[in-house]
């Protein structure tokens, strides 16, 4: 992949964040999602590349979502890339005006990202210190102790993050029985996975089940950060099993980092819509607005926090 794509894709997440942030706190999650999706699609099609969405939240008959199989970019002979995308991670967060929403995507050379349906996925994420020390087939307790040892912590100081969902009750009970602590989130597990790689967030490990698109995006982020991400697809019905088989996916296989994102290069980009542990959300200042983004590349290990100042009068299409 060309190095210039790193800054090109952050323009995409910035545009989506600016467009969706106008809906913050208005109780209209679908409108916020549509604004982000529309902005992403428009900006993608200014980039000199030939991209294909290989995992996302929409199917072709569910437009305006960026659907699996959709082609993006100028498609004029530029690099051919896979795209994993969540135009607005945390639609409910934006609707309610709470913390942790962001626009997010990942790209890699063609054929290097997992091509899978939009379905549930069991996930396990850790930062660099615990990379290679955890195993999704092991128990929650074993993984907590592995992280504690890797980070030279008492088990009582280990903090696990997971979505606050009834389906996670057994995990919650095991974490507490082991003596570790829990930080619940309402939505946004890409942000949670990334936080395991930054000490300042206080998060050591992520457990739980969430969307597969977010899982692939998280895997790219942790590959860039030197962390680890493991997963197992969880079909809800026979139709999802058949779709996976059609895509050449064995639903019983544990998906390790190199299964989710192959090769040595991939790019991750995210822009905060509302405040999070790592970034400030979009702030409007009259004729301009401020954005804060995170963009990373696996090949070089470069991690950039990018602050943007955008003149809304000169970019009227960003805000509807």
N, C-alpha and C positions, 0 to 999 in steps of 0.2 A: 504493500500500500504506500501511497505517496504521503510524505510527512505533512504536506499542506492540508490534507484532509482533517487533521487534528483541529485546526481553527475553523475550518469550514463547518464541521458538524456542530461546534458550539454555537455558531450563529443560528442553527436550526433550533436548538433547545432554548436559546435566548428569546427568539421570536415567539415560540410556543408559550413560554412563561409569561412574557409581557401580555400576550393576548388573553391568556386564561386568568391572570391575576385580577383583571377588571371584574371578574365574577366572584372574587373572594368575599365570603360572608353573606352572599345573596341567596343562599339556599337552592341554587340551581346547578346541580352537579353536571347534568347532561349538557347544558349550555357552556359550562367551563371546559368540558372535555371536547366539545365540538370546536370551540375557539382554538384550543391547543392543537387539535388534529389538523384543522384548516391551515393554521400558520406553519406547522411542520411540513405539510405537503408542499406548500408554496415555496418555502425556503429550500427544501430538498431539491426541488426542480431547478435551482440555480447553480447546483454544484456539478463540476465536471467529473461525473462518475456514472456508472451504470449499476444501480443498487436494486436488490430484490429483498422484500420483506420475507424472512423465513420463519419468524415467530412474532406474533403480535396478538392484540386482543380482538381483532375483527376478522370476519370472513368476507368474501367478495360481495355476498348479498346483504351485508350488514353495514354498508357505507353509511356515514362518512368515516368509519374507522379506517386506519391504515391496515389493510387486510393482507393476510398471508398470500404471497404470490404477486403483490402489487410491485410494479417497477417504478423506481424513483431516480431522480438525477437527470442531467442533461442527456445522458445516453448517447454521447457523441464520440465514443472511443476512449473514454476515461477508464480508470480502474474498475473492474467488476467486483462488487462487494456484496456480502450478506448484511442484512440489517435486522436487528432485534429492537423493538420499539415499544415504549409506553408513553404516548403523547402527554398524558397527565397522570402521574402516579399519585393517587390520593384525591380522587374527585370529591369524595365526602369531606376530606380535610378542607379543600377550597370552599366548598359549599358552606361549611360551618365556620370557616375563618380560623381554624386551629393550625398547629405547627406540623411541618414535615412533608408538605406537598412539593413535588418537583416534576419537571419535564425531563425525560431521560431516554437515551438511546445508546446502542452499541453497534459497531461495524467491524467486519473482518473480511479478509479475502474470500472470494466466492468458494463455497463448499466448506467453510471452517466453523460456522455456527450451527448448533443443533436446529434442525428443521422439524418442528413438532407442532401439534395442534394446541390451541388455547385450552389448557386443562389444568388440573391441580398437580402440584409437585411437592413432595416432602423435601425439606432443605436443611442443610447444615453449613454454617459459615463461621470462619475464624480468620484472624489476622495473621501476619507473617510469623510471629513467635510460635504459634500453635500449628502452623501449616505442616502437614504430614504427620501430625500427632493424634488426629481425631479420625473417627470412622463412623459413617452413617449407619453401618450395620451393627455397631456396638450400642450399648445401653446409654441412656441419657447420663446416668451416674458415672459410667466409665469415661465418657467424653468430658464431663465437668472436671473430673480428677486429672485427666490428661492436660486440659487447659491450665488448671491450677499449677501443675508441675512445670509445664512449659513456660509459664509466666512468673514462676517463683512466687506464687500467692497461696494464702490459705484458702481452702474451699469456701469459707464464709465471705471471702472478699471477691469471689467470682460473680460477675453479673451476666445473666443470660437475658436475651431479648426475644420476645415472640409476640405474635399477634394475639390480641385479647379475644379469643374465640372459644366457644364451648368444646370444639373438637380437640383443643389442646389441654383439656383438664388433666389427662393422665401425665403429660409432660410436666405440667405445673406441679402436680403432687410429687413427682420424682425429683424435680429440682429442689423443692423445699425440703424433702426428706433427706437429700444429700447435704443440705446446709448452705446451699448457694442462694443467691438473690435473683430477683426477677424484675425486669423493666418491661411493662406491657406497652404495646403500641396499638392504636386503633386501625391504622392503615399504613401502607408505605414500607414494605419489607426490603426494597432495594436500598433505601437509606439505612435501614437497620443492619443489613449485611455489610455495607461499606463501613459503618461505624465500628465494626469489630477490628478494623485495621488502623484506627486512630485512637491513641491512648487517651486523648483529651475528652473523648465521649464517655469513657467509663464502661464501655461495653466489651465483653470478652468473647461471647459466642452467641450465635443465633440458631434457634431451633424452630421447627414448625412447618406447617403446610400453607402454601400460597400459590399464586399463579405461575405457570411455567414461563411466560414471557419475562416476567420479573426475575425469575431464576436464572435464565440465560444472561440477562443484562448484568445481574449481580456477579455471575461467574466471570464475565469480562472484566468488571471492575476489580475483583479480587485477584485476577491474573495480573492486572496492571500493578497492583499493590503488593504482590508477593504473598498474598493470603491463600486460603483454600476454600473451595466450595464443592459440596457433594450433594447429589439429589437422586430421587427416585420418582418417576412419574406415577400418578395415582388416577387411573381411569375410573370414571364414575358409572360407566355403562358399557355394554358390548360395542356400541357404535364407536366410542372413543378407542377401544382396543383395536377395532378393525381399521380405524383411521391411522393409528400408530403403525400397524402392520403394513399398511399401504405405503407409508413413508419410510419403511425399512427400520422401524424402531422396535426393539424388544422391551416391552413395558416392565419386564421382571429384572432388567439389568440395572445395576447401580451405575449412575452417571457421575464420573469423576470430572475434575476440572478440564482435562484434555478431551473428554467426550463432549463437553458442552461448548468449548471453544478450542479448536485445534490450532496448530501452528504456533509461531512465536510472536505474532503481531495481531493486535486488535486495538480498537480505540473506544473509549467510553466518554460520554459527555452528559452532564446534568446541569440544569439551572434551577435554583430554588424559586418556588412560587411563593411559599410562605416560609417563615423562619424555621431553621433546623439547628441541630447541634454544630454543624460545620459551616453553614452558610446563612446569610440574611436573605429574606425573601425580596420580591420585587417591591421597590419603593418609588412612588410617583412624586415628582417634584415640579408640578406645573407643566411646563413644555417639554420636560425630559423625565426619564426614569432611570433608576439604577438596578442593575442585575448582578447577581453573584453566581458564578458557575464553577464547576469542577470538571476538568478535562484531563484524561490520562491516556498514555500509550504503553502497551505491554512490551513492545520491542525494546524501548529505551528505559522503561521504568519511570518516565517523566510524569510528575503530578503537578498540575497547574491549577491554582485558584485564580479565576479571572473576574475582575470587576468591570462591568460595562456601563457606560453612560450613553443613553440613547435619546436622540432628539425626536420626540413623538411627532412633531410637526413635519419632519422630513421622512418619517416612516409611518404614515397614517394607516397603512394596511395592517400594522401590527395590532392595532386596537380597534375593535368594532363597537 
